[in-house]
Amino acid sequence: MSDSTLQNDIDAIEKLHREFCVANTCADWPFLEENVEPGDVLVWYNLNQSNYHGLDHIVELWKMLAATSGEGVHAIVEPRDDEITIIGDAALVTYLLHFEADFGSLGKVSQDARCTDVWRRSEGSWKMIHFHCSNYVPGIMGGR
């Protein structure tokens, strides 16, 4: 892979990652429908500590969160320390995240997290196939 091809892939993933973070601020499920692998390929380990399998499952959650938040979710999503690794037709994005949201009757959330997006190139397009987001507490047993 040439340096310019690799840079084009990094740029494409960086753009998708930024757009994904923005989509998280407002439960923009059309973004998911366009950029997540269709069917049951996706495995999503959510910050709410539940797992979601397949595009329809996570879209159902985002629609419910938007509906319970009155005029829609207006979350704060602040990623940092983003790192992108591309290996062939797979891309890995790791980052830390500060997340705040008011989900109406479901309650308010404010927490730091560690996240991973996994993207796969299929037929020339990058699609998300995995997302992991869990609590982040630095300094445990020598960790950062």
N, C-alpha and C positions, 0 to 999 in steps of 0.2 A: 504494500500500500504506500503510495507516495505521500510525502509530507502535506501536499495541498489537499489530497483526498482525505487524509486524517483530519486536517484542520476544518474541512467542510463538514465532516461528520461531527466533530466537537461543536462547531457553531450550530448545527442543526439540533443537537441534543441540548445544548445550553439554552436555545430558544424555547424548545419544548418544555424544558424544566422550569424556566421562568414563567411560561404561560400556565403550566400546571400549578405553580404556587399561586398565581393570580386566580385561577379557577377555584382553588381552595378557599379564597376569601368570600366567595359568593355562591358556593355550591353549583358551579356552572357545569351541570351534567352534560350539556351538548359538547363541551370540550372532551369529556370522557368518551362519549359516543364516537367522536371523531378520531381520538388519539390512543384509545386502549384497544388491544387485540380483541376482536369480537368473540362471542361465544363464552366458553368456560375456561379459557386459557389463563386469564388473570387470577392471581392469588394476591390478596390485599390484607396485610396485617395492620389494622387501624390503631390509631392513638387511643381510641375508646376501649381498647383491649379485646375487641372482637375481630374475627376473621371473616373475610368476604371472598366468595369464589365466583368468578365470572363477571363480565361487564354489567349484566342486568342487576346483579346483587348489589354492587356498589352504587349504581345509578339509583336504585330504590332507596338506599340510605341517604344519598345527597338530596333527593326529592323530598324525603321526609324531613330532613334537617331544614331545608328551605321553607317548608310549609309550617314548621313549628316555630320559626323565628320571625313571625309577623311579616314584615316586608321583605324577608329574605335574609340570609346569612350575610353579615358584614364583618368577617373575621379579620384579625390581624395575623398575617403569616409572614414571618421574618426569617428567611433562611440565611445561613452564614457558613463559612468554611466549606463551600461547595467544591467537590472534586469529581471530575469526569474521567472515566477510564473507558476506552473503546478497544474491544478485542474482536476483530472481524465484524460480524453482523450483530454483535451484542454491545450494549452500552450500560455502564453502571454509574449512577450519580449518588454520592454519599454526601450528607450535609447535616448540620445541626439546625434546629428550628425553634423559634419562639412562636407559640400559637395562643391566641386569645379569641374567644367567641362567646356570644350570648345566644343560646339555643332555646330561648323562651322557657316554656314549661319543663324542658329537659335540663335546664340549669346553665350556669356559666362555666367556662373552662379557661384556665390560664396556666400553661405549662411549657417547659422546655422539652424538646424531643430530639432523638437521633433518627435519621431517615435514610432510606435507600430507595431509589427508583431503578428499575431494570427495564431497558428498552431493547426491542429486537427489530432488526431491519427485515422486512418481508416484502417482496415485490417492489423494492425501491422506497418504501415508506417506513419510518420508525414508529413503532407502536409499543405502548407500555404493556409489560407482561407480569410485572410484580411491583408492589409497593410495600414497604415496611416502615412503620413509625411507632416508636415506643418511648417511654419516659427516659429522660436523660438526667443523670445525677453524677456529675464529675467527682473524681477523687475517691471512689469506692475501691478499696483493695489495690491502690496504686494506679488506677485507671485515670484517663484524662477526660 
